[in-house]
Amino acid sequence: MKLNRSASWFLLAFGVWSWVIWATFVKNLIKDGSGLAFDDAGDPTAYFWVHLLLAVTSFLLGTAVGVIGFRSVRALRREKA
């Protein structure tokens, strides 16, 4: 299957965007002072674990989508040359 240039760049950009957004989210989750992510004793709550799992899943999916986009962009450049 071949992707066109704009679809390839979109997938690559989405992969990068996913990493930027979710890395920021995890950083903010770890520094949470509202009491949602950590209880009074400083232990992680269910909220923390669920959102960490969401972030890890998004990292994996963002990586997969970004790799597909990167490979497609690279293949299109090889075709052009």
ABEGO torsion letter per residue (X at the ends): XBBBAAAAAAAAAAAAAAAAAAAAAAAAAAABAAGAABBAAGBBBAAAAAAAAAAAAAAAAAAAAAAAAAAAAAAAAAAAX
